């Protein structure tokens, strides 16, 4: 339900989002519709990544990029849940449903860190010169978790080492 709200509410005028979210959640028999609607709207309004949910942002964006710097023949083919492109930066968000979610970025599974590190590397190819920022939105809560560049850099180094060993 949260994934659906995060994907659809950005297309709705901000002053109409809560009422629509509550109706949607009630129609789907959610016991705490008001609370979950508030929490979801708080994620949409987070100043760090609000552009990902603003007019002009995009949902379910396909991305393909060759990444030879990671390994011979390395190529990413993925789909980013939310993407925003500004004059100076690119913001990418992926939604995750783990329950309970980790409370710190350092505790995120390697699989998710690798996914976001590869998205960041691919976006850097597609949008050279722009800052690339990534985050996960955990649907339980829900809450937004920005991913530090250093953590994703370390993940890319691990991927590169694994590919070199292969």
C-alpha positions in Angstrom: 0.0 0.0 0.0 2.8 2.4 0.9 4.6 1.6 -2.4 1.5 2.5 -4.3 1.1 5.7 -2.4 4.7 6.7 -2.9 4.4 6.0 -6.6 1.0 7.8 -7.2 0.8 10.7 -4.7 3.5 12.8 -6.4 1.1 13.3 -9.3 -1.6 14.7 -6.9 -1.6 18.3 -5.7 0.0 18.5 -2.2 -3.2 19.8 -0.6 -5.2 16.9 -1.8 -2.7 14.1 -1.0 -3.7 13.3 2.5 -7.4 12.9 1.8 -6.8 10.7 -1.2 -4.2 8.6 0.8 -6.6 8.1 3.7 -9.5 7.1 1.3 -7.1 4.6 -0.5 -5.9 3.1 2.7 -9.4 2.8 4.2 -10.6 1.2 0.9 -7.9 -1.3 1.4 -8.9 -2.0 5.0 -5.9 -0.5 6.7 -6.6 0.0 10.4 -4.4 3.1 10.9 -5.1 4.9 7.6 -4.7 8.4 9.0 -1.3 7.6 10.7 0.1 5.8 7.6 -1.1 8.6 5.3 0.8 11.2 7.5 3.9 9.1 7.6 3.9 8.6 3.8 3.4 12.3 3.2 6.3 13.0 5.6 8.5 10.9 3.3 7.3 12.8 0.2 8.1 16.1 1.9 11.6 15.2 3.3 13.7 18.2 2.2 16.7 16.0 1.2 14.7 14.2 -1.5 11.5 16.1 -2.0 12.5 16.7 -5.6 11.9 12.9 -6.2 8.3 13.4 -5.4 7.8 16.8 -7.0 6.2 17.7 -10.3 8.6 16.7 -13.1 10.1 13.7 -11.2 9.6 10.3 -12.7 8.5 6.9 -11.5 9.8 3.5 -12.6 12.6 4.8 -14.7 14.5 2.3 -16.8 18.3 2.7 -16.9 20.9 0.9 -19.0 24.6 1.8 -18.9 27.9 0.1 -19.7 30.3 0.2 -16.7 33.7 -0.9 -18.0 35.5 0.8 -15.1 33.9 -1.8 -12.8 34.8 -4.8 -15.0 35.2 -6.1 -18.5 31.7 -6.2 -20.1 30.0 -4.8 -17.0 26.6 -3.4 -17.8 23.7 -2.3 -15.7 20.1 -2.8 -16.7 17.7 -1.7 -14.0 14.6 0.2 -13.0 14.7 3.1 -10.5 11.5 3.6 -8.4 11.8 7.4 -8.3 14.1 9.8 -10.1 14.5 13.6 -10.2 16.9 15.5 -12.3 17.8 19.1 -11.4 20.3 21.6 -12.9 23.0 20.3 -10.5 22.0 16.9 -9.2 20.3 13.6 -9.9 18.3 12.0 -7.0 17.4 8.3 -7.1 15.2 6.4 -4.7 14.3 2.8 -4.4 11.5 1.4 -2.3 12.1 -1.5 0.0 9.6 -3.6 2.1 11.9 -5.3 4.6 10.3 -5.8 8.0 11.8 -4.6 10.2 14.0 -2.3 8.2 17.5 -1.5 9.3 17.9 1.7 11.3 21.3 2.6 9.9 22.6 2.8 6.3 25.6 0.7 7.4 23.2 -2.2 8.2 21.5 -2.3 4.8 22.0 -5.6 3.0 24.9 -5.9 0.6 22.4 -6.7 -2.2 20.6 -3.3 -1.8 23.9 -1.4 -1.4 25.2 -3.0 -4.6 22.0 -2.1 -6.4 22.1 1.5 -5.4 25.9 1.8 -6.0 25.4 0.5 -9.5 22.5 2.8 -10.1 24.7 5.7 -8.9 27.5 4.6 -11.2 25.2 4.3 -14.2 23.5 7.7 -13.5 27.0 9.3 -13.3 27.6 8.0 -16.9 24.2 9.3 -18.1 24.5 12.7 -16.3 28.2 13.6 -16.2 29.1 16.5 -14.0 26.0 16.3 -11.8 26.0 15.2 -8.2 24.3 11.8 -7.8 22.4 11.2 -4.5 20.6 8.0 -3.6 18.3 6.8 -0.9 16.1 4.0 0.1 12.5 4.4 1.3 11.6 1.6 3.7 7.8 1.1 3.4 7.5 0.1 7.0 7.2 3.4 8.9 7.7 4.5 6.1 11.0 6.3 6.3 13.7 7.7 4.0 17.3 6.6 4.4 19.9 8.6 2.4 22.9 6.4 1.4 26.3 8.0 2.1 28.6 8.2 -0.9 31.5 6.5 1.1 29.3 3.5 1.7 28.4 3.2 -2.0 32.0 3.8 -3.0 33.1 0.9 -0.8 30.4 -1.3 -2.4 31.6 -0.5 -5.9 35.2 -1.4 -4.8 33.9 -4.8 -3.6 32.0 -5.4 -6.9 35.1 -4.4 -8.9 37.3 -6.8 -6.9 34.8 -9.7 -7.3 34.7 -9.1 -11.1 38.5 -8.9 -11.3 38.8 -12.2 -9.4 36.3 -13.8 -11.8 
